[in-house]
Structure formats: C-alpha cells, structure tokens
Amino acid sequence: FISCLYNLQSCDKNDWEWYYDFYYGNCYRFNTGLNSNGQKTKIKSSNYPGKFNGLMIELFVGIPNDQKTLSLTTGAHIFVDDNSFKPTFGIGFGVSPGYSTDIALERIKTKQMPKPYSECIENLGSIDSEYYRKVIRSNLTYRQSECLSSFFYFEINEKCKCSPMDNNFVVDEKNPCDTLEEQNCANIVTQELVSSNFK
C-alpha cells in the first residue's frame, strides 16, 4: 500500500487481514473485524455517502524490474461484500495499474419473512442439510450461493476423487484437481449439474 484513508483518517496494515488465494496470490481484506495479526478489531462504519467518506487506497501493483513473472495480468482484483463473507473465486472485478478508479456502491438489504410468506427459514440452526453443515464447517458464512457451491464441490470431489482448486471448503480429500484428466472430469460434472437444473 502506498496510502490508505478511510473517512479521511489514516489506515495502515493493521486494518487489513492477509490471506492467500490460489489464483491471485497475496490478498488482503479490509474491515473484517480482524487485524493483520488475527486479533479482533472494531468494525469501521461510515455514515455519509461520497468519495471522501469511504475507503481510498493507492496501491503499487507493478512488478519490480528485477523480477520475471509468468503472470497473465497486472493490476488488482477487487471484491466488495459484507465483511463476514470470504471472497470466492470468479467474483469481483479487475482494475488496471496506472489509472485512478472510482467505485460507487449502494447497499440494499432485504429480509424476507419465513414460511408461509416465503421459502425462507426463520432459524438457520434448524437446518439439517449436509451442504449447510459443510459450509459452516469450512468457516464460511451461510448463504444460498455458498450452499450451491458446496453441492458442486462435493459432487466433483466424490465423482472425480479430487478437489477443485478454487475451493474454499474444508474437504477430507486433499487431492487438488491439478491434472488435465481431473480438470476435465470436474468440468464434465459441472456441466452435467448445470444442465440438470439441479433435479
């Protein structure tokens, strides 16, 4: 980080939680409630909209002159979501180096009433689902997309005897799908699941 401001107040590396992503490498999460040492910190909030009342960061995302790399791209990949959600592969957007990029967001939260008014469940603790338990066991926050991903990953794991490399789930089988044959198997299983409409 070259500079970091939140609500026009300085922020530093202690406001960021580091994690490693198999595709993007070194990644950092802001405002997760944990600092760089894994200690709990207060969640930051902003009460006013506008460019200067949110997060402003300046990053060096270039490659030092003396380093060779096989990277396909340069820049940063940005993922914005609730601070309790761990980013998953394929979500977010890229920003190019050498440019100033503004990102404006509007947050809308909806809460549906439970049955009989919707298909929602009032108490998540009452769910007895294998895939729900796998999401929670993997230290992820439950939401429908995570549950569906859990179903995909564990179907691939069962049929191909390997774990997709974009997998955030804790699995018993530690073998990643890293051969061409395993990746082909994972693609076939994924296509079958999508075309079946999950029936």
N, C-alpha and C positions, 0 to 999 in steps of 0.2 A: 504494500500500500504506500502510495506517495502521500496522500492526505485522506482524512476521513472526518466528516462532520455529520452530526445528527441533531436536528433542531438548532443548528448553528453552534452546537457545542462539540468540542473535540472528542473523537472516539479513537481508540487505539486497538492493538492486537488482543487485549484482554476482553474486548467486546465481541470477538469472533471465535467461533468454535471450529477447529480444523477437523476434516475427515478426508479419507482417501476414496476417490471414485475410480473404478477400473478403467473408465473411458476418458475422463477429463483429468485425472491425476489429483493434485492437491486442490482441495476445495475448502471453502470457508462459509460458515453460516452465521448470519448476524441476528442478534436479538433472540437467541434460543432459550435464554434463561441460564446458560452456562458460559463460563469464560474459557480462555484457551487452556486452562489447567483442569477443566472439568468441574470447577466449583460453581455453585449456584449464584446467580446474579439477578438483580431486579429487571423485569421486562420493561423496556422503554416504550413510551407511547407518545403520540403526537395528537394535539387537539385542534390543529389548524391545517387546512389544506395549503398547497402551494409549493413551489420549487424549493424554497429555503427552509421548509418546516419538516423535511423528511431526511432521508439518507443521501448524502453527497460524498462520493468517493472518487479518487483519482488513482488509477492502477497502472503499474508497469506490467504489461503483458507480453512484452517483446522477448526475444531470445538473445542472451549475451553473445557478443561477436565471436567469442572463442568456443562456443558450443555448437555442435552439429546435432540436428534433430531429424527424426522421421515423421514428425507431426504433420498432419494434413492441413491444419489450420492454425492461425494465431488469433488472439483476441480473448474474450472472456465469455463464459456461458452463464446466463442469469436465470435464476429460478425464484419466483416470488410466490409465497403461500403463507398459510398460518404457521407460526413458529413451532408448532408441535409436530408438523409433518416433515419427515425426512424426504429429501428430493429423490425421485426415481428417474431412471434412465429415459431419455427421449422427451422429457418435459422441460420447458423453458425456452430461451432464445439466445442467440449469439449476438455479441456486439463487437464491432471491428476496432482494431487499435488505430490510434491517430485521430479519433473523432470524439466529439462530445455527444453523448447520448442522453436524452431525457426520457424517462419512463413515468407516465402518469397512470395512476390506478384509482379505481373506485371499488370500494368493498361493499358488497351486499350480502348480508347473512339472512338465510331463511330457516325457519324452524317449522316443521310440519307436525300436526297433531297426530298422535298414534291411532291405531285401529279403533273404531271403524272408519275414521275420516281419511286415512291413507294406509299405505303398506308399511309405514314406519313402526318401529318397536320403541316403546317408551323407555324400557330399562335394558341397556346393552348387556348387562350381566346375566340376563335371562336367555341369551342366545346360546344354543347348543349346536354349534357348527364347527366342523373340523377346520374349515378355512379361516373362520373367525379366530379360533384358538391359535392357528399358525401365524396370523397377523400379529396378535398380541404377544405371542412367544418371541417373535422377531423384533420386539421393542418398537413396533410401528403403531401409529395411531389408526384406529379403525375408521375406515370409510369405504364406500362401495367399490371404488376403483382399486383399493388395496386388496379387498376380498377377491375381486375378479382376477387380479394379478396373481394372488396366492393360488387360485384354482389353476391358472395357466402353468405357473412354475412347477407345481407339484405333479400335474399331469405329465409335463415334459420329463420331470425327474423320474417318474415311475416308468414311462414308456421308453425313454432314451438312456436311462441309467446315468444321467449327468444333470448338472445344474446350470441353467442359463447364466452367462457371465454378467448380465445386467440385473442380477438377483440381489435384492435387499433382504431376503428371507433367510432365517436360520434353517438349514436343512441337515438331515443326518448324512446324506450322500455328499461328500466333499469333492467329488469329481466334477470339474467345470466342463462345459460343452466346448472344448477347445480344438477338437479335430474337425476336419471338413465333414466327416461322416456324422458326427454328433450334432454339428450345427445344422446339417441337412435334416436330420431326424427332428430336431427342435422346430425347424421351420415347417415341416410337414404336419407335426402335431398342432402347431399354432394355426395353420391354415384349416385343418380339419375342425378345430374348435370354433373358429370364427364362422366357417361355412355352416356349421351345425346349428347356429343360433343358440347354442348352449342348452340344447334339449337332449 
